[in-house]
Amino acid sequence: MAAKTDGDIFIYGHTHKPYVRDVHGKTFINAGSVGKPKDGDPRACVAVIEIASGRTTVEFLRISYDVDRVASAIISSGLPSYFADKLKQAA
């Protein structure tokens, strides 16, 4: 799909795993996950991306938050406990 566009940088999510990959001159950035991370780190993850002078730099910031409090709020809201359990697993 990337080969069919003029884009050089692609930023996306969905996998909940932060990373940067360069493939055939195109940069792919997965910004991570604010909740329900799947990389073993329970903290929220955001990507800070700087594009300047033809260079792209990516820094992933990890931010701790009260996972137990959020999990309790999920259960209190009536959502299935599955969502709270997955949030705690970080995998």
PDB file of N, CA, C and O in Angstrom:
ATOM      1  N   MET A   1       0.824  -1.189   0.000  1.00  0.00           N
ATOM      2  CA  MET A   1       0.000   0.000   0.000  1.00  0.00           C
ATOM      3  C   MET A   1       0.869   1.254   0.000  1.00  0.00           C
ATOM      4  O   MET A   1       0.560   2.225  -0.690  1.00  0.00           O
ATOM      5  N   ALA A   2       1.954   1.235   0.771  1.00  0.00           N
ATOM      6  CA  ALA A   2       2.815   2.414   0.845  1.00  0.00           C
ATOM      7  C   ALA A   2       3.456   2.717  -0.503  1.00  0.00           C
ATOM      8  O   ALA A   2       3.699   3.879  -0.829  1.00  0.00           O
ATOM      9  N   ALA A   3       3.727   1.688  -1.280  1.00  0.00           N
ATOM     10  CA  ALA A   3       4.350   1.892  -2.588  1.00  0.00           C
ATOM     11  C   ALA A   3       3.425   2.621  -3.561  1.00  0.00           C
ATOM     12  O   ALA A   3       3.885   3.183  -4.554  1.00  0.00           O
ATOM     13  N   LYS A   4       2.140   2.612  -3.280  1.00  0.00           N
ATOM     14  CA  LYS A   4       1.164   3.241  -4.168  1.00  0.00           C
ATOM     15  C   LYS A   4       0.915   4.707  -3.826  1.00  0.00           C
ATOM     16  O   LYS A   4       0.053   5.343  -4.432  1.00  0.00           O
ATOM     17  N   THR A   5       1.658   5.249  -2.866  1.00  0.00           N
ATOM     18  CA  THR A   5       1.460   6.641  -2.462  1.00  0.00           C
ATOM     19  C   THR A   5       2.759   7.421  -2.625  1.00  0.00           C
ATOM     20  O   THR A   5       3.832   6.850  -2.820  1.00  0.00           O
ATOM     21  N   ASP A   6       2.630   8.733  -2.539  1.00  0.00           N
ATOM     22  CA  ASP A   6       3.813   9.594  -2.567  1.00  0.00           C
ATOM     23  C   ASP A   6       4.353   9.850  -1.167  1.00  0.00           C
ATOM     24  O   ASP A   6       5.352  10.551  -1.006  1.00  0.00           O
ATOM     25  N   GLY A   7       3.702   9.286  -0.155  1.00  0.00           N
ATOM     26  CA  GLY A   7       4.105   9.535   1.220  1.00  0.00           C
ATOM     27  C   GLY A   7       5.448   8.930   1.562  1.00  0.00           C
ATOM     28  O   GLY A   7       5.833   7.889   1.028  1.00  0.00           O
ATOM     29  N   ASP A   8       6.153   9.594   2.458  1.00  0.00           N
ATOM     30  CA  ASP A   8       7.433   9.102   2.949  1.00  0.00           C
ATOM     31  C   ASP A   8       7.338   8.594   4.384  1.00  0.00           C
ATOM     32  O   ASP A   8       8.136   7.763   4.817  1.00  0.00           O
ATOM     33  N   ILE A   9       6.341   9.113   5.117  1.00  0.00           N
ATOM     34  CA  ILE A   9       6.187   8.775   6.528  1.00  0.00           C
ATOM     35  C   ILE A   9       4.748   8.346   6.778  1.00  0.00           C
ATOM     36  O   ILE A   9       3.806   9.026   6.372  1.00  0.00           O
ATOM     37  N   PHE A  10       4.590   7.220   7.445  1.00  0.00           N
ATOM     38  CA  PHE A  10       3.272   6.672   7.739  1.00  0.00           C
ATOM     39  C   PHE A  10       3.160   6.480   9.246  1.00  0.00           C
ATOM     40  O   PHE A  10       3.968   5.775   9.852  1.00  0.00           O
ATOM     41  N   ILE A  11       2.152   7.113   9.848  1.00  0.00           N
ATOM     42  CA  ILE A  11       1.951   7.043  11.289  1.00  0.00           C
ATOM     43  C   ILE A  11       0.595   6.387  11.538  1.00  0.00           C
ATOM     44  O   ILE A  11      -0.416   6.780  10.956  1.00  0.00           O
ATOM     45  N   TYR A  12       0.593   5.401  12.396  1.00  0.00           N
ATOM     46  CA  TYR A  12      -0.638   4.648  12.619  1.00  0.00           C
ATOM     47  C   TYR A  12      -0.601   3.991  13.992  1.00  0.00           C
ATOM     48  O   TYR A  12       0.376   4.124  14.729  1.00  0.00           O
ATOM     49  N   GLY A  13      -1.646   3.299  14.320  1.00  0.00           N
ATOM     50  CA  GLY A  13      -1.742   2.584  15.586  1.00  0.00           C
ATOM     51  C   GLY A  13      -2.309   1.207  15.344  1.00  0.00           C
ATOM     52  O   GLY A  13      -1.903   0.517  14.408  1.00  0.00           O
ATOM     53  N   HIS A  14      -3.216   0.813  16.156  1.00  0.00           N
ATOM     54  CA  HIS A  14      -3.971  -0.432  16.102  1.00  0.00           C
ATOM     55  C   HIS A  14      -3.253  -1.603  16.761  1.00  0.00           C
ATOM     56  O   HIS A  14      -3.895  -2.358  17.491  1.00  0.00           O
ATOM     57  N   THR A  15      -1.967  -1.791  16.543  1.00  0.00           N
ATOM     58  CA  THR A  15      -1.307  -2.954  17.137  1.00  0.00           C
ATOM     59  C   THR A  15      -0.951  -2.746  18.603  1.00  0.00           C
ATOM     60  O   THR A  15      -0.660  -3.715  19.305  1.00  0.00           O
ATOM     61  N   HIS A  16      -0.968  -1.505  19.082  1.00  0.00           N
ATOM     62  CA  HIS A  16      -0.627  -1.156  20.457  1.00  0.00           C
ATOM     63  C   HIS A  16       0.826  -1.489  20.786  1.00  0.00           C
ATOM     64  O   HIS A  16       1.169  -1.688  21.951  1.00  0.00           O
ATOM     65  N   LYS A  17       1.672  -1.550  19.775  1.00  0.00           N
ATOM     66  CA  LYS A  17       3.101  -1.804  19.967  1.00  0.00           C
ATOM     67  C   LYS A  17       3.884  -0.674  19.295  1.00  0.00           C
ATOM     68  O   LYS A  17       3.891  -0.576  18.068  1.00  0.00           O
ATOM     69  N   PRO A  18       4.543   0.179  20.086  1.00  0.00           N
ATOM     70  CA  PRO A  18       5.275   1.293  19.490  1.00  0.00           C
ATOM     71  C   PRO A  18       6.534   0.822  18.762  1.00  0.00           C
ATOM     72  O   PRO A  18       7.274  -0.030  19.253  1.00  0.00           O
ATOM     73  N   TYR A  19       6.756   1.397  17.582  1.00  0.00           N
ATOM     74  CA  TYR A  19       7.995   1.105  16.861  1.00  0.00           C
ATOM     75  C   TYR A  19       8.187   2.080  15.708  1.00  0.00           C
ATOM     76  O   TYR A  19       7.264   2.777  15.286  1.00  0.00           O
ATOM     77  N   VAL A  20       9.420   2.101  15.218  1.00  0.00           N
ATOM     78  CA  VAL A  20       9.785   2.855  14.011  1.00  0.00           C
ATOM     79  C   VAL A  20      10.516   1.878  13.105  1.00  0.00           C
ATOM     80  O   VAL A  20      11.434   1.183  13.539  1.00  0.00           O
ATOM     81  N   ARG A  21      10.108   1.828  11.855  1.00  0.00           N
ATOM     82  CA  ARG A  21      10.781   0.959  10.878  1.00  0.00           C
ATOM     83  C   ARG A  21      10.957   1.716   9.573  1.00  0.00           C
ATOM     84  O   ARG A  21      10.053   2.411   9.109  1.00  0.00           O
ATOM     85  N   ASP A  22      12.128   1.569   8.997  1.00  0.00           N
ATOM     86  CA  ASP A  22      12.383   2.123   7.669  1.00  0.00           C
ATOM     87  C   ASP A  22      12.397   0.970   6.681  1.00  0.00           C
ATOM     88  O   ASP A  22      13.164   0.018   6.829  1.00  0.00           O
ATOM     89  N   VAL A  23      11.542   1.065   5.674  1.00  0.00           N
ATOM     90  CA  VAL A  23      11.429   0.015   4.669  1.00  0.00           C
ATOM     91  C   VAL A  23      11.448   0.667   3.294  1.00  0.00           C
ATOM     92  O   VAL A  23      10.546   1.428   2.944  1.00  0.00           O
ATOM     93  N   HIS A  24      12.469   0.364   2.529  1.00  0.00           N
ATOM     94  CA  HIS A  24      12.575   0.855   1.152  1.00  0.00           C
ATOM     95  C   HIS A  24      12.388   2.370   1.053  1.00  0.00           C
ATOM     96  O   HIS A  24      11.685   2.866   0.172  1.00  0.00           O
ATOM     97  N   GLY A  25      13.029   3.093   1.974  1.00  0.00           N
ATOM     98  CA  GLY A  25      12.987   4.550   1.925  1.00  0.00           C
ATOM     99  C   GLY A  25      11.737   5.180   2.514  1.00  0.00           C
ATOM    100  O   GLY A  25      11.565   6.397   2.433  1.00  0.00           O
ATOM    101  N   LYS A  26      10.869   4.385   3.099  1.00  0.00           N
ATOM    102  CA  LYS A  26       9.659   4.903   3.734  1.00  0.00           C
ATOM    103  C   LYS A  26       9.724   4.592   5.230  1.00  0.00           C
ATOM    104  O   LYS A  26      10.183   3.525   5.636  1.00  0.00           O
ATOM    105  N   THR A  27       9.255   5.544   6.039  1.00  0.00           N
ATOM    106  CA  THR A  27       9.305   5.383   7.487  1.00  0.00           C
ATOM    107  C   THR A  27       7.918   5.047   8.014  1.00  0.00           C
ATOM    108  O   THR A  27       6.944   5.739   7.716  1.00  0.00           O
ATOM    109  N   PHE A  28       7.840   3.978   8.798  1.00  0.00           N
ATOM    110  CA  PHE A  28       6.597   3.519   9.401  1.00  0.00           C
ATOM    111  C   PHE A  28       6.705   3.707  10.909  1.00  0.00           C
ATOM    112  O   PHE A  28       7.635   3.214  11.547  1.00  0.00           O
ATOM    113  N   ILE A  29       5.733   4.432  11.465  1.00  0.00           N
ATOM    114  CA  ILE A  29       5.738   4.737  12.899  1.00  0.00           C
ATOM    115  C   ILE A  29       4.429   4.272  13.510  1.00  0.00           C
ATOM    116  O   ILE A  29       3.351   4.719  13.120  1.00  0.00           O
ATOM    117  N   ASN A  30       4.538   3.366  14.475  1.00  0.00           N
ATOM    118  CA  ASN A  30       3.371   2.991  15.259  1.00  0.00           C
ATOM    119  C   ASN A  30       3.472   3.786  16.551  1.00  0.00           C
ATOM    120  O   ASN A  30       4.430   3.634  17.308  1.00  0.00           O
ATOM    121  N   ALA A  31       2.489   4.626  16.798  1.00  0.00           N
ATOM    122  CA  ALA A  31       2.559   5.584  17.901  1.00  0.00           C
ATOM    123  C   ALA A  31       2.406   4.971  19.287  1.00  0.00           C
ATOM    124  O   ALA A  31       2.594   5.674  20.280  1.00  0.00           O
ATOM    125  N   GLY A  32       2.078   3.705  19.390  1.00  0.00           N
ATOM    126  CA  GLY A  32       1.929   3.071  20.692  1.00  0.00           C
ATOM    127  C   GLY A  32       0.482   3.047  21.146  1.00  0.00           C
ATOM    128  O   GLY A  32      -0.435   3.009  20.325  1.00  0.00           O
ATOM    129  N   SER A  33       0.281   3.069  22.450  1.00  0.00           N
ATOM    130  CA  SER A  33      -1.056   2.917  22.998  1.00  0.00           C
ATOM    131  C   SER A  33      -1.196   3.710  24.288  1.00  0.00           C
ATOM    132  O   SER A  33      -0.343   3.635  25.172  1.00  0.00           O
ATOM    133  N   VAL A  34      -2.264   4.459  24.383  1.00  0.00           N
ATOM    134  CA  VAL A  34      -2.534   5.181  25.618  1.00  0.00           C
ATOM    135  C   VAL A  34      -3.146   4.229  26.637  1.00  0.00           C
ATOM    136  O   VAL A  34      -3.023   4.457  27.841  1.00  0.00           O
ATOM    137  N   GLY A  35      -3.788   3.191  26.192  1.00  0.00           N
ATOM    138  CA  GLY A  35      -4.355   2.174  27.064  1.00  0.00           C
ATOM    139  C   GLY A  35      -4.249   0.817  26.407  1.00  0.00           C
ATOM    140  O   GLY A  35      -4.190   0.711  25.182  1.00  0.00           O
ATOM    141  N   LYS A  36      -4.225  -0.202  27.211  1.00  0.00           N
ATOM    142  CA  LYS A  36      -4.145  -1.586  26.736  1.00  0.00           C
ATOM    143  C   LYS A  36      -2.909  -1.837  25.870  1.00  0.00           C
ATOM    144  O   LYS A  36      -3.025  -2.336  24.751  1.00  0.00           O
ATOM    145  N   PRO A  37      -1.732  -1.493  26.385  1.00  0.00           N
ATOM    146  CA  PRO A  37      -0.517  -1.739  25.620  1.00  0.00           C
ATOM    147  C   PRO A  37      -0.276  -3.240  25.439  1.00  0.00           C
ATOM    148  O   PRO A  37      -0.698  -4.053  26.261  1.00  0.00           O
ATOM    149  N   LYS A  38       0.396  -3.581  24.372  1.00  0.00           N
ATOM    150  CA  LYS A  38       0.668  -4.992  24.090  1.00  0.00           C
ATOM    151  C   LYS A  38       2.165  -5.264  23.964  1.00  0.00           C
ATOM    152  O   LYS A  38       2.584  -6.187  23.266  1.00  0.00           O
ATOM    153  N   ASP A  39       2.965  -4.442  24.652  1.00  0.00           N
ATOM    154  CA  ASP A  39       4.411  -4.638  24.576  1.00  0.00           C
ATOM    155  C   ASP A  39       5.028  -4.935  25.937  1.00  0.00           C
ATOM    156  O   ASP A  39       6.246  -4.860  26.104  1.00  0.00           O
ATOM    157  N   GLY A  40       4.180  -5.273  26.914  1.00  0.00           N
ATOM    158  CA  GLY A  40       4.680  -5.654  28.227  1.00  0.00           C
ATOM    159  C   GLY A  40       4.885  -4.500  29.187  1.00  0.00           C
ATOM    160  O   GLY A  40       5.198  -4.732  30.354  1.00  0.00           O
ATOM    161  N   ASP A  41       4.720  -3.260  28.737  1.00  0.00           N
ATOM    162  CA  ASP A  41       4.893  -2.086  29.586  1.00  0.00           C
ATOM    163  C   ASP A  41       3.507  -1.489  29.835  1.00  0.00           C
ATOM    164  O   ASP A  41       2.870  -1.021  28.891  1.00  0.00           O
ATOM    165  N   PRO A  42       3.025  -1.493  31.080  1.00  0.00           N
ATOM    166  CA  PRO A  42       1.654  -1.047  31.348  1.00  0.00           C
ATOM    167  C   PRO A  42       1.443   0.463  31.260  1.00  0.00           C
ATOM    168  O   PRO A  42       0.303   0.925  31.299  1.00  0.00           O
ATOM    169  N   ARG A  43       2.514   1.235  31.143  1.00  0.00           N
ATOM    170  CA  ARG A  43       2.359   2.691  31.069  1.00  0.00           C
ATOM    171  C   ARG A  43       1.814   3.103  29.702  1.00  0.00           C
ATOM    172  O   ARG A  43       1.989   2.401  28.706  1.00  0.00           O
ATOM    173  N   ALA A  44       1.153   4.255  29.682  1.00  0.00           N
ATOM    174  CA  ALA A  44       0.696   4.822  28.413  1.00  0.00           C
ATOM    175  C   ALA A  44       1.913   5.181  27.572  1.00  0.00           C
ATOM    176  O   ALA A  44       2.972   5.503  28.109  1.00  0.00           O
ATOM    177  N   CYS A  45       1.762   5.125  26.265  1.00  0.00           N
ATOM    178  CA  CYS A  45       2.862   5.450  25.363  1.00  0.00           C
ATOM    179  C   CYS A  45       2.366   6.413  24.291  1.00  0.00           C
ATOM    180  O   CYS A  45       1.333   6.187  23.662  1.00  0.00           O
ATOM    181  N   VAL A  46       3.113   7.476  24.100  1.00  0.00           N
ATOM    182  CA  VAL A  46       2.825   8.419  23.024  1.00  0.00           C
ATOM    183  C   VAL A  46       4.106   8.662  22.243  1.00  0.00           C
ATOM    184  O   VAL A  46       5.209   8.537  22.775  1.00  0.00           O
ATOM    185  N   ALA A  47       3.947   9.004  20.992  1.00  0.00           N
ATOM    186  CA  ALA A  47       5.109   9.282  20.149  1.00  0.00           C
ATOM    187  C   ALA A  47       5.213  10.783  19.908  1.00  0.00           C
ATOM    188  O   ALA A  47       4.231  11.443  19.569  1.00  0.00           O
ATOM    189  N   VAL A  48       6.420  11.306  20.089  1.00  0.00           N
ATOM    190  CA  VAL A  48       6.711  12.688  19.737  1.00  0.00           C
ATOM    191  C   VAL A  48       7.565  12.616  18.470  1.00  0.00           C
ATOM    192  O   VAL A  48       8.671  12.075  18.474  1.00  0.00           O
ATOM    193  N   ILE A  49       7.028  13.169  17.404  1.00  0.00           N
ATOM    194  CA  ILE A  49       7.675  13.052  16.093  1.00  0.00           C
ATOM    195  C   ILE A  49       8.107  14.431  15.631  1.00  0.00           C
ATOM    196  O   ILE A  49       7.311  15.370  15.601  1.00  0.00           O
ATOM    197  N   GLU A  50       9.376  14.540  15.271  1.00  0.00           N
ATOM    198  CA  GLU A  50       9.887  15.803  14.757  1.00  0.00           C
ATOM    199  C   GLU A  50      10.410  15.577  13.346  1.00  0.00           C
ATOM    200  O   GLU A  50      11.219  14.685  13.093  1.00  0.00           O
ATOM    201  N   ILE A  51       9.925  16.410  12.443  1.00  0.00           N
ATOM    202  CA  ILE A  51      10.366  16.339  11.051  1.00  0.00           C
ATOM    203  C   ILE A  51      10.994  17.687  10.732  1.00  0.00           C
ATOM    204  O   ILE A  51      10.303  18.705  10.690  1.00  0.00           O
ATOM    205  N   ALA A  52      12.314  17.692  10.505  1.00  0.00           N
ATOM    206  CA  ALA A  52      13.023  18.943  10.231  1.00  0.00           C
ATOM    207  C   ALA A  52      14.255  18.657   9.397  1.00  0.00           C
ATOM    208  O   ALA A  52      14.956  17.669   9.617  1.00  0.00           O
ATOM    209  N   SER A  53      14.509  19.522   8.447  1.00  0.00           N
ATOM    210  CA  SER A  53      15.708  19.436   7.611  1.00  0.00           C
ATOM    211  C   SER A  53      15.883  18.056   6.986  1.00  0.00           C
ATOM    212  O   SER A  53      16.998  17.541   6.903  1.00  0.00           O
ATOM    213  N   GLY A  54      14.785  17.468   6.553  1.00  0.00           N
ATOM    214  CA  GLY A  54      14.862  16.179   5.885  1.00  0.00           C
ATOM    215  C   GLY A  54      15.087  14.993   6.794  1.00  0.00           C
ATOM    216  O   GLY A  54      15.283  13.876   6.317  1.00  0.00           O
ATOM    217  N   ARG A  55      15.061  15.215   8.101  1.00  0.00           N
ATOM    218  CA  ARG A  55      15.248  14.126   9.064  1.00  0.00           C
ATOM    219  C   ARG A  55      13.986  13.947   9.893  1.00  0.00           C
ATOM    220  O   ARG A  55      13.284  14.911  10.202  1.00  0.00           O
ATOM    221  N   THR A  56      13.715  12.719  10.241  1.00  0.00           N
ATOM    222  CA  THR A  56      12.594  12.406  11.113  1.00  0.00           C
ATOM    223  C   THR A  56      13.138  11.760  12.374  1.00  0.00           C
ATOM    224  O   THR A  56      13.852  10.760  12.309  1.00  0.00           O
ATOM    225  N   THR A  57      12.798  12.335  13.524  1.00  0.00           N
ATOM    226  CA  THR A  57      13.181  11.713  14.789  1.00  0.00           C
ATOM    227  C   THR A  57      11.911  11.363  15.553  1.00  0.00           C
ATOM    228  O   THR A  57      10.923  12.096  15.520  1.00  0.00           O
ATOM    229  N   VAL A  58      11.961  10.245  16.228  1.00  0.00           N
ATOM    230  CA  VAL A  58      10.804   9.767  16.983  1.00  0.00           C
ATOM    231  C   VAL A  58      11.259   9.450  18.396  1.00  0.00           C
ATOM    232  O   VAL A  58      12.247   8.746  18.608  1.00  0.00           O
ATOM    233  N   GLU A  59      10.520   9.984  19.358  1.00  0.00           N
ATOM    234  CA  GLU A  59      10.777   9.681  20.759  1.00  0.00           C
ATOM    235  C   GLU A  59       9.481   9.143  21.355  1.00  0.00           C
ATOM    236  O   GLU A  59       8.424   9.762  21.227  1.00  0.00           O
ATOM    237  N   PHE A  60       9.571   7.993  22.003  1.00  0.00           N
ATOM    238  CA  PHE A  60       8.412   7.418  22.667  1.00  0.00           C
ATOM    239  C   PHE A  60       8.462   7.806  24.138  1.00  0.00           C
ATOM    240  O   PHE A  60       9.454   7.553  24.822  1.00  0.00           O
ATOM    241  N   LEU A  61       7.396   8.414  24.614  1.00  0.00           N
ATOM    242  CA  LEU A  61       7.302   8.813  26.011  1.00  0.00           C
ATOM    243  C   LEU A  61       6.375   7.850  26.736  1.00  0.00           C
ATOM    244  O   LEU A  61       5.297   7.520  26.241  1.00  0.00           O
ATOM    245  N   ARG A  62       6.796   7.407  27.901  1.00  0.00           N
ATOM    246  CA  ARG A  62       5.983   6.515  28.724  1.00  0.00           C
ATOM    247  C   ARG A  62       5.480   7.302  29.920  1.00  0.00           C
ATOM    248  O   ARG A  62       6.239   8.006  30.585  1.00  0.00           O
ATOM    249  N   ILE A  63       4.196   7.172  30.179  1.00  0.00           N
ATOM    250  CA  ILE A  63       3.559   7.925  31.244  1.00  0.00           C
ATOM    251  C   ILE A  63       2.793   6.956  32.140  1.00  0.00           C
ATOM    252  O   ILE A  63       1.894   6.250  31.682  1.00  0.00           O
ATOM    253  N   SER A  64       3.155   6.930  33.405  1.00  0.00           N
ATOM    254  CA  SER A  64       2.465   6.056  34.362  1.00  0.00           C
ATOM    255  C   SER A  64       1.087   6.610  34.674  1.00  0.00           C
ATOM    256  O   SER A  64       0.887   7.824  34.709  1.00  0.00           O
ATOM    257  N   TYR A  65       0.155   5.724  34.897  1.00  0.00           N
ATOM    258  CA  TYR A  65      -1.172   6.113  35.338  1.00  0.00           C
ATOM    259  C   TYR A  65      -1.718   4.990  36.206  1.00  0.00           C
ATOM    260  O   TYR A  65      -1.175   3.884  36.212  1.00  0.00           O
ATOM    261  N   ASP A  66      -2.770   5.265  36.925  1.00  0.00           N
ATOM    262  CA  ASP A  66      -3.342   4.309  37.866  1.00  0.00           C
ATOM    263  C   ASP A  66      -4.185   3.277  37.111  1.00  0.00           C
ATOM    264  O   ASP A  66      -5.387   3.460  36.916  1.00  0.00           O
ATOM    265  N   VAL A  67      -3.538   2.201  36.696  1.00  0.00           N
ATOM    266  CA  VAL A  67      -4.198   1.164  35.908  1.00  0.00           C
ATOM    267  C   VAL A  67      -5.334   0.525  36.704  1.00  0.00           C
ATOM    268  O   VAL A  67      -6.398   0.245  36.152  1.00  0.00           O
ATOM    269  N   ASP A  68      -5.116   0.295  37.992  1.00  0.00           N
ATOM    270  CA  ASP A  68      -6.160  -0.322  38.815  1.00  0.00           C
ATOM    271  C   ASP A  68      -7.402   0.566  38.896  1.00  0.00           C
ATOM    272  O   ASP A  68      -8.528   0.070  38.872  1.00  0.00           O
ATOM    273  N   ARG A  69      -7.194   1.857  38.990  1.00  0.00           N
ATOM    274  CA  ARG A  69      -8.336   2.788  39.050  1.00  0.00           C
ATOM    275  C   ARG A  69      -9.126   2.762  37.740  1.00  0.00           C
ATOM    276  O   ARG A  69     -10.357   2.758  37.745  1.00  0.00           O
ATOM    277  N   VAL A  70      -8.407   2.745  36.632  1.00  0.00           N
ATOM    278  CA  VAL A  70      -9.077   2.700  35.334  1.00  0.00           C
ATOM    279  C   VAL A  70      -9.809   1.371  35.165  1.00  0.00           C
ATOM    280  O   VAL A  70     -10.934   1.341  34.667  1.00  0.00           O
ATOM    281  N   ALA A  71      -9.174   0.270  35.577  1.00  0.00           N
ATOM    282  CA  ALA A  71      -9.813  -1.043  35.488  1.00  0.00           C
ATOM    283  C   ALA A  71     -11.092  -1.080  36.327  1.00  0.00           C
ATOM    284  O   ALA A  71     -12.104  -1.631  35.892  1.00  0.00           O
ATOM    285  N   SER A  72     -11.049  -0.500  37.516  1.00  0.00           N
ATOM    286  CA  SER A  72     -12.244  -0.440  38.363  1.00  0.00           C
ATOM    287  C   SER A  72     -13.343   0.381  37.703  1.00  0.00           C
ATOM    288  O   SER A  72     -14.518   0.022  37.774  1.00  0.00           O
ATOM    289  N   ALA A  73     -12.966   1.477  37.063  1.00  0.00           N
ATOM    290  CA  ALA A  73     -13.952   2.319  36.367  1.00  0.00           C
ATOM    291  C   ALA A  73     -14.594   1.560  35.207  1.00  0.00           C
ATOM    292  O   ALA A  73     -15.782   1.721  34.931  1.00  0.00           O
ATOM    293  N   ILE A  74     -13.802   0.738  34.536  1.00  0.00           N
ATOM    294  CA  ILE A  74     -14.336  -0.070  33.435  1.00  0.00           C
ATOM    295  C   ILE A  74     -15.414  -1.021  33.967  1.00  0.00           C
ATOM    296  O   ILE A  74     -16.500  -1.127  33.397  1.00  0.00           O
ATOM    297  N   ILE A  75     -15.097  -1.701  35.056  1.00  0.00           N
ATOM    298  CA  ILE A  75     -16.043  -2.650  35.642  1.00  0.00           C
ATOM    299  C   ILE A  75     -17.287  -1.920  36.169  1.00  0.00           C
ATOM    300  O   ILE A  75     -18.413  -2.379  35.975  1.00  0.00           O
ATOM    301  N   SER A  76     -17.071  -0.784  36.834  1.00  0.00           N
ATOM    302  CA  SER A  76     -18.193   0.005  37.369  1.00  0.00           C
ATOM    303  C   SER A  76     -19.128   0.513  36.276  1.00  0.00           C
ATOM    304  O   SER A  76     -20.320   0.714  36.505  1.00  0.00           O
ATOM    305  N   SER A  77     -18.572   0.717  35.091  1.00  0.00           N
ATOM    306  CA  SER A  77     -19.388   1.244  33.992  1.00  0.00           C
ATOM    307  C   SER A  77     -20.299   0.181  33.378  1.00  0.00           C
ATOM    308  O   SER A  77     -21.180   0.491  32.576  1.00  0.00           O
ATOM    309  N   GLY A  78     -20.071  -1.077  33.767  1.00  0.00           N
ATOM    310  CA  GLY A  78     -20.901  -2.151  33.230  1.00  0.00           C
ATOM    311  C   GLY A  78     -20.280  -2.873  32.043  1.00  0.00           C
ATOM    312  O   GLY A  78     -20.869  -3.813  31.508  1.00  0.00           O
ATOM    313  N   LEU A  79     -19.096  -2.438  31.629  1.00  0.00           N
ATOM    314  CA  LEU A  79     -18.415  -3.148  30.541  1.00  0.00           C
ATOM    315  C   LEU A  79     -17.921  -4.505  31.053  1.00  0.00           C
ATOM    316  O   LEU A  79     -17.735  -4.678  32.258  1.00  0.00           O
ATOM    317  N   PRO A  80     -17.713  -5.444  30.168  1.00  0.00           N
ATOM    318  CA  PRO A  80     -17.225  -6.761  30.599  1.00  0.00           C
ATOM    319  C   PRO A  80     -15.865  -6.659  31.303  1.00  0.00           C
ATOM    320  O   PRO A  80     -15.022  -5.852  30.910  1.00  0.00           O
ATOM    321  N   SER A  81     -15.655  -7.467  32.331  1.00  0.00           N
ATOM    322  CA  SER A  81     -14.396  -7.450  33.082  1.00  0.00           C
ATOM    323  C   SER A  81     -13.208  -7.819  32.196  1.00  0.00           C
ATOM    324  O   SER A  81     -12.059  -7.544  32.541  1.00  0.00           O
ATOM    325  N   TYR A  82     -13.492  -8.439  31.063  1.00  0.00           N
ATOM    326  CA  TYR A  82     -12.439  -8.780  30.095  1.00  0.00           C
ATOM    327  C   TYR A  82     -11.586  -7.553  29.747  1.00  0.00           C
ATOM    328  O   TYR A  82     -10.363  -7.646  29.650  1.00  0.00           O
ATOM    329  N   PHE A  83     -12.245  -6.409  29.563  1.00  0.00           N
ATOM    330  CA  PHE A  83     -11.525  -5.188  29.193  1.00  0.00           C
ATOM    331  C   PHE A  83     -10.599  -4.730  30.318  1.00  0.00           C
ATOM    332  O   PHE A  83      -9.475  -4.296  30.063  1.00  0.00           O
ATOM    333  N   ALA A  84     -11.064  -4.825  31.546  1.00  0.00           N
ATOM    334  CA  ALA A  84     -10.238  -4.452  32.697  1.00  0.00           C
ATOM    335  C   ALA A  84      -9.072  -5.419  32.845  1.00  0.00           C
ATOM    336  O   ALA A  84      -7.950  -5.000  33.129  1.00  0.00           O
ATOM    337  N   ASP A  85      -9.327  -6.696  32.656  1.00  0.00           N
ATOM    338  CA  ASP A  85      -8.265  -7.701  32.759  1.00  0.00           C
ATOM    339  C   ASP A  85      -7.188  -7.462  31.715  1.00  0.00           C
ATOM    340  O   ASP A  85      -5.999  -7.534  32.027  1.00  0.00           O
ATOM    341  N   LYS A  86      -7.579  -7.182  30.496  1.00  0.00           N
ATOM    342  CA  LYS A  86      -6.611  -6.947  29.411  1.00  0.00           C
ATOM    343  C   LYS A  86      -5.781  -5.706  29.677  1.00  0.00           C
ATOM    344  O   LYS A  86      -4.591  -5.676  29.365  1.00  0.00           O
ATOM    345  N   LEU A  87      -6.394  -4.689  30.247  1.00  0.00           N
ATOM    346  CA  LEU A  87      -5.672  -3.463  30.561  1.00  0.00           C
ATOM    347  C   LEU A  87      -4.550  -3.751  31.555  1.00  0.00           C
ATOM    348  O   LEU A  87      -3.460  -3.189  31.447  1.00  0.00           O
ATOM    349  N   LYS A  88      -4.813  -4.611  32.505  1.00  0.00           N
ATOM    350  CA  LYS A  88      -3.831  -4.945  33.539  1.00  0.00           C
ATOM    351  C   LYS A  88      -2.713  -5.839  32.996  1.00  0.00           C
ATOM    352  O   LYS A  88      -1.596  -5.805  33.514  1.00  0.00           O
ATOM    353  N   GLN A  89      -2.991  -6.624  31.978  1.00  0.00           N
ATOM    354  CA  GLN A  89      -2.003  -7.575  31.474  1.00  0.00           C
ATOM    355  C   GLN A  89      -0.857  -6.912  30.735  1.00  0.00           C
ATOM    356  O   GLN A  89       0.284  -7.361  30.851  1.00  0.00           O
ATOM    357  N   ALA A  90      -1.123  -5.870  29.988  1.00  0.00           N
ATOM    358  CA  ALA A  90      -0.111  -5.158  29.195  1.00  0.00           C
ATOM    359  C   ALA A  90       0.642  -6.113  28.280  1.00  0.00           C
ATOM    360  O   ALA A  90       1.845  -5.963  28.065  1.00  0.00           O
ATOM    361  N   ALA A  91      -0.070  -7.088  27.746  1.00  0.00           N
ATOM    362  CA  ALA A  91       0.579  -8.038  26.838  1.00  0.00           C
ATOM    363  C   ALA A  91      -0.326  -8.355  25.668  1.00  0.00           C
ATOM    364  O   ALA A  91       0.047  -9.138  24.794  1.00  0.00           O
TER     365      ALA A  91
END
